[in-house]
Amino acid sequence: MSDVFSADVVAARDASRGLSGPWRRPTNLLIEQTYNSGASIHDDATAQKLGFRGGTIEGPTHFSQLAPLLYQLWGTAWFETGTISANYRSPSYEGEAVRAFAAPMGNESADVAVKKEDGTVVLEGGASIGSGTYPSAVYSKLKRSVPLVSARILAGAQVGMRTSLRSVTMGFDDHFGALYPFTLRQKLRVITEPSSWYEEGARTPWGRPVVPVEMISVLCQHVALEDPFPVSQPAIGLFADQEIKILAGPLFPNDEYGLERELIALTETPRTECMWIRSRLTREGVVVAETTLNQAFLKASSPLYQDS
């Protein structure tokens, strides 16, 4: 462990043989995020207007806390064929302590969770490697969801819409625009679980540094403003459920990937209209990673619901 991650993972003292990580206080690098000339849920003032305590930590930030636990369970296979599928249960805020947990459910799967000091669940779901058959928390949630019938925020959006194939790269000093106003190098300065395998010039089993799992989300999402999926603005969105699946990894900084995104479902809750987007990253025609995101747009943030 110590040669890959700077923090040791400790075995939880229960019959499940579960693992738990150290308490961490993640940094909110999205406090200056904007889209369509507006602020986001990660901005204190905007979040407080919608009833949140402040700007929220982006969900996949916590995936980095799970990485050392899953590496301890599965070794390099975690970087090559690992999956995290999570339902985001409650927001976390900069300064709050949170801890990651993983409990094996067989040789290739585990229950995972991130919790606050008072026991509040930030996220929960499952992780697996290779052919692990652990049920997908994201797709299980999708099956239970209510279809969106009378869209307002997402009026005009249709299941099956997709983007053209485009090229994306993550260099250490590449800037990712208004949605992700930081670089990979800046993220690595504050990542909750530093790793020698993430650093520029790293010597890894694959001969070069690897992209942290949370940054696979950034690689897929930073171009979202170019998507042809209609969203009536202003409207504030947040990540409600997310799955990151590495199929032929690891992913590497500076490599060029093809990215295609598809709208696979439209659902709603009493408070949100939801757009489910599947993203696929390819290298030389081979799918190397896939993400599925449920982006929920708050009805309370849209003037289209102000008279409802």
C-alpha positions as CSV (number, residue, x, y, z in Angstrom):
1,M,0.0,0.0,0.0
2,S,2.6,2.6,1.1
3,D,4.4,2.4,-2.2
4,V,1.2,3.4,-4.1
5,F,-0.9,5.5,-1.7
6,S,0.4,7.8,1.0
7,A,-2.3,6.8,3.5
8,D,-2.7,3.3,5.0
9,V,-6.0,1.5,4.8
10,V,-7.1,-0.1,8.1
11,A,-9.3,-3.2,8.5
12,A,-12.6,-2.3,10.1
13,R,-13.3,-4.3,13.3
14,D,-16.3,-6.2,12.3
15,A,-17.2,-9.6,10.9
16,S,-17.5,-8.4,7.3
17,R,-13.7,-8.0,6.9
18,G,-14.5,-4.6,5.7
19,L,-11.9,-1.9,5.1
20,S,-12.1,1.8,6.1
21,G,-10.0,4.7,5.1
22,P,-8.8,7.7,7.1
23,W,-11.0,10.7,7.8
24,R,-10.6,13.3,5.0
25,R,-11.8,16.8,4.4
26,P,-12.1,17.2,0.6
27,T,-11.4,20.5,-1.2
28,N,-14.1,22.1,-3.4
29,L,-12.3,23.0,-6.6
30,L,-15.6,23.8,-8.3
31,I,-16.5,26.8,-6.3
32,E,-15.8,28.9,-9.4
33,Q,-17.7,26.6,-11.8
34,T,-20.1,28.3,-14.1
35,Y,-22.3,27.3,-17.0
36,N,-24.5,29.3,-19.3
37,S,-23.3,32.5,-17.6
38,G,-24.7,31.3,-14.2
39,A,-23.2,29.9,-11.0
40,S,-23.5,26.3,-9.9
41,I,-24.5,24.1,-7.0
42,H,-20.8,24.2,-5.9
43,D,-21.0,28.0,-5.3
44,D,-21.9,29.0,-1.8
45,A,-24.4,31.7,-2.6
46,T,-26.2,29.7,-5.3
47,A,-26.4,26.6,-3.2
48,Q,-27.7,28.5,-0.1
49,K,-30.5,30.0,-2.1
50,L,-31.6,26.5,-2.9
51,G,-31.6,25.4,0.7
52,F,-28.1,23.8,0.9
53,R,-25.7,24.8,3.6
54,G,-23.1,25.9,1.1
55,G,-21.4,24.9,-2.1
56,T,-21.3,21.1,-2.3
57,I,-18.3,18.8,-3.0
58,E,-18.7,17.1,-6.4
59,G,-19.7,13.5,-5.8
60,P,-16.8,11.7,-7.7
61,T,-14.3,13.5,-5.5
62,H,-15.1,10.8,-3.0
63,F,-14.3,8.1,-5.4
64,S,-10.6,8.9,-4.8
65,Q,-11.2,8.0,-1.1
66,L,-12.4,4.5,-2.2
67,A,-9.4,3.9,-4.5
68,P,-6.9,2.8,-1.8
69,L,-9.4,0.4,-0.3
70,L,-10.2,-1.2,-3.7
71,Y,-6.5,-1.4,-4.6
72,Q,-5.9,-3.3,-1.3
73,L,-8.7,-5.7,-2.2
74,W,-7.7,-6.3,-5.9
75,G,-4.3,-4.8,-6.6
76,T,-3.6,-3.6,-10.2
77,A,-6.8,-5.1,-11.5
78,W,-8.6,-2.2,-9.8
79,F,-6.9,0.2,-12.2
80,E,-7.4,-2.0,-15.3
81,T,-11.0,-3.3,-14.9
82,G,-12.5,-1.5,-11.9
83,T,-16.1,-0.2,-11.5
84,I,-17.7,2.1,-9.0
85,S,-21.5,2.4,-9.1
86,A,-22.9,4.9,-6.5
87,N,-26.1,6.6,-5.5
88,Y,-25.4,10.0,-4.0
89,R,-27.5,10.3,-0.8
90,S,-26.6,13.6,0.8
91,P,-24.3,16.5,0.0
92,S,-20.9,17.1,1.7
93,Y,-19.3,20.4,2.2
94,E,-15.7,21.7,2.3
95,G,-14.4,21.3,5.9
96,E,-16.5,18.3,6.7
97,A,-14.8,15.1,7.6
98,V,-15.8,12.0,5.6
99,R,-14.6,8.5,5.5
100,A,-14.7,5.7,2.9
101,F,-15.7,2.1,3.5
102,A,-15.5,-1.1,1.4
103,A,-16.8,-4.5,2.5
104,P,-16.0,-7.5,0.2
105,M,-19.0,-9.4,-1.2
106,G,-17.0,-12.1,-2.9
107,N,-13.7,-12.2,-4.8
108,E,-14.6,-9.6,-7.3
109,S,-17.1,-7.3,-5.7
110,A,-17.7,-5.1,-2.6
111,D,-20.2,-2.9,-0.9
112,V,-18.9,0.7,-0.8
113,A,-19.9,3.8,1.1
114,V,-18.7,7.3,2.2
115,K,-20.0,8.6,5.5
116,K,-19.8,11.7,7.7
117,E,-18.8,11.7,11.3
118,D,-22.4,11.6,12.5
119,G,-23.1,8.6,10.3
120,T,-24.8,10.5,7.4
121,V,-24.3,8.6,4.2
122,V,-22.8,10.7,1.4
123,L,-22.8,7.9,-1.1
124,E,-23.3,4.2,-1.2
125,G,-23.3,1.4,-3.8
126,G,-20.9,-1.2,-5.1
127,A,-17.6,-1.8,-6.7
128,S,-16.2,-4.6,-8.7
129,I,-13.5,-5.8,-11.1
130,G,-13.4,-7.8,-14.3
131,S,-16.4,-10.0,-14.6
132,G,-17.7,-9.2,-11.1
133,T,-21.5,-9.4,-11.1
134,Y,-22.3,-7.0,-8.3
135,P,-25.6,-5.3,-9.1
136,S,-25.2,-1.8,-10.5
137,A,-26.5,0.8,-8.0
138,V,-27.0,3.3,-10.9
139,Y,-29.0,1.0,-13.2
140,S,-31.0,-0.4,-10.3
141,K,-32.0,3.2,-9.5
142,L,-32.9,3.8,-13.1
143,K,-35.2,0.8,-13.2
144,R,-37.1,2.2,-10.2
145,S,-37.3,5.8,-11.6
146,V,-40.4,7.5,-12.8
147,P,-40.3,8.5,-16.5
148,L,-40.4,12.2,-17.3
149,V,-43.7,12.9,-19.0
150,S,-44.2,16.7,-19.0
151,A,-40.8,18.2,-19.3
152,R,-40.1,21.9,-18.7
153,I,-36.4,22.2,-18.0
154,L,-35.7,19.3,-20.4
155,A,-38.3,20.1,-23.0
156,G,-37.1,18.9,-26.4
157,A,-34.7,16.4,-25.0
158,Q,-35.2,12.9,-26.4
159,V,-33.8,9.5,-25.4
160,G,-31.4,8.3,-28.1
161,M,-29.9,11.8,-28.7
162,R,-26.1,11.5,-29.0
163,T,-23.0,13.5,-29.7
164,S,-20.6,13.1,-32.5
165,L,-17.3,11.4,-31.7
166,R,-14.8,13.9,-30.5
167,S,-11.3,13.8,-29.3
168,V,-10.4,14.5,-25.6
169,T,-7.0,14.5,-23.8
170,M,-6.0,15.1,-20.2
171,G,-2.6,16.6,-19.9
172,F,-1.2,17.7,-16.5
173,D,-1.7,21.4,-17.3
174,D,-4.7,21.3,-19.6
175,H,-7.5,23.6,-18.5
176,F,-11.0,22.1,-18.7
177,G,-13.1,25.3,-19.1
178,A,-15.9,26.8,-17.1
179,L,-17.3,23.5,-15.9
180,Y,-14.0,22.3,-14.4
181,P,-11.8,25.4,-13.7
182,F,-8.7,23.5,-12.7
183,T,-6.0,21.3,-14.1
184,L,-5.0,17.7,-13.3
185,R,-1.8,19.1,-11.7
186,Q,-4.0,21.3,-9.4
187,K,-6.2,18.4,-8.5
188,L,-3.3,16.3,-7.5
189,R,-2.2,19.0,-5.1
190,V,-5.4,18.6,-3.1
191,I,-6.6,15.1,-3.9
192,T,-7.7,13.3,-0.8
193,E,-5.6,10.2,-1.5
194,P,-2.3,11.1,-3.2
195,S,-0.6,8.3,-5.1
196,S,2.9,8.0,-6.5
197,W,1.2,6.4,-9.6
198,Y,-0.6,9.6,-10.4
199,E,2.4,11.9,-10.5
200,E,4.1,13.1,-13.7
201,G,7.0,10.8,-14.6
202,A,5.7,8.1,-12.3
203,R,7.0,4.5,-12.8
204,T,4.0,2.2,-12.7
205,P,3.4,-1.4,-13.8
206,W,2.2,0.2,-17.1
207,G,5.3,2.3,-17.5
208,R,3.7,5.7,-17.0
209,P,1.3,7.6,-14.7
210,V,-2.4,6.8,-14.5
211,V,-5.5,9.0,-14.4
212,P,-7.3,9.0,-11.0
213,V,-10.8,7.4,-11.2
214,E,-12.5,10.7,-10.2
215,M,-10.8,12.5,-13.1
216,I,-12.4,10.0,-15.6
217,S,-15.6,11.9,-14.8
218,V,-13.9,15.2,-15.6
219,L,-12.6,13.8,-18.9
220,C,-16.2,12.8,-19.9
221,Q,-18.0,15.8,-18.5
222,H,-15.9,18.8,-19.2
223,V,-17.3,19.1,-22.8
224,A,-21.0,18.8,-21.6
225,L,-21.8,22.4,-22.7
226,E,-21.2,21.3,-26.3
227,D,-23.8,18.5,-26.0
228,P,-26.9,18.8,-28.3
229,F,-29.1,17.9,-25.3
230,P,-31.5,20.8,-24.7
231,V,-31.7,22.3,-21.2
232,S,-33.8,25.4,-20.5
233,Q,-31.7,27.9,-18.6
234,P,-31.4,29.0,-15.9
235,A,-31.5,25.7,-14.1
236,I,-29.1,24.3,-11.5
237,G,-28.1,20.6,-11.9
238,L,-26.4,18.2,-9.6
239,F,-25.1,14.6,-9.8
240,A,-27.6,12.2,-8.3
241,D,-26.2,8.9,-9.4
242,Q,-22.9,7.9,-11.1
243,E,-21.1,4.9,-12.4
244,I,-17.5,4.8,-13.7
245,K,-16.5,1.5,-15.4
246,I,-13.0,0.9,-16.5
247,L,-13.0,-1.8,-19.2
248,A,-9.4,-1.8,-20.7
249,G,-7.4,0.5,-18.4
250,P,-5.7,2.2,-17.0
251,L,-6.4,5.6,-18.6
252,F,-3.2,7.7,-19.1
253,P,-2.5,11.5,-19.0
254,N,-1.7,12.9,-22.4
255,D,-3.3,10.0,-24.4
256,E,-5.9,10.9,-26.9
257,Y,-9.4,9.3,-26.5
258,G,-12.5,9.3,-28.6
259,L,-15.6,10.4,-26.6
260,E,-19.2,9.8,-27.5
261,R,-22.1,10.6,-25.2
262,E,-25.7,9.4,-25.4
263,L,-28.9,10.4,-23.6
264,I,-30.3,7.0,-22.4
265,A,-33.2,8.0,-20.1
266,L,-35.3,11.0,-18.9
267,T,-36.9,10.6,-15.4
268,E,-38.2,12.9,-12.7
269,T,-38.8,13.2,-8.9
270,P,-41.0,15.7,-7.1
271,R,-38.0,18.0,-7.0
272,T,-36.0,17.3,-10.1
273,E,-36.0,16.6,-13.9
274,C,-33.3,14.1,-14.6
275,M,-31.1,13.4,-17.7
276,W,-29.2,10.1,-17.7
277,I,-26.1,10.3,-19.9
278,R,-23.8,7.4,-20.9
279,S,-20.3,8.4,-22.0
280,R,-17.9,6.0,-23.8
281,L,-14.2,6.6,-24.1
282,T,-12.4,4.8,-26.9
283,R,-8.7,4.3,-27.9
284,E,-8.0,3.0,-31.4
285,G,-11.7,1.9,-31.6
286,V,-11.7,0.0,-28.4
287,V,-14.0,1.1,-25.5
288,V,-11.6,1.6,-22.6
289,A,-14.0,3.2,-20.1
290,E,-17.7,4.0,-19.7
291,T,-19.6,6.3,-17.4
292,T,-23.3,6.7,-16.6
293,L,-24.5,9.9,-15.0
294,N,-27.9,10.9,-13.6
295,Q,-27.8,14.7,-13.7
296,A,-30.8,16.0,-11.8
297,F,-32.0,19.6,-12.5
298,L,-33.7,21.3,-9.5
299,K,-37.2,22.4,-10.3
300,A,-36.8,25.1,-7.7
301,S,-33.9,26.7,-9.6
302,S,-36.0,27.2,-12.8
303,P,-38.4,30.0,-13.5
304,L,-40.5,27.5,-15.4
305,Y,-41.6,26.1,-12.1
306,Q,-42.0,29.4,-10.2
307,D,-45.8,29.5,-10.7
308,S,-46.4,25.9,-9.9
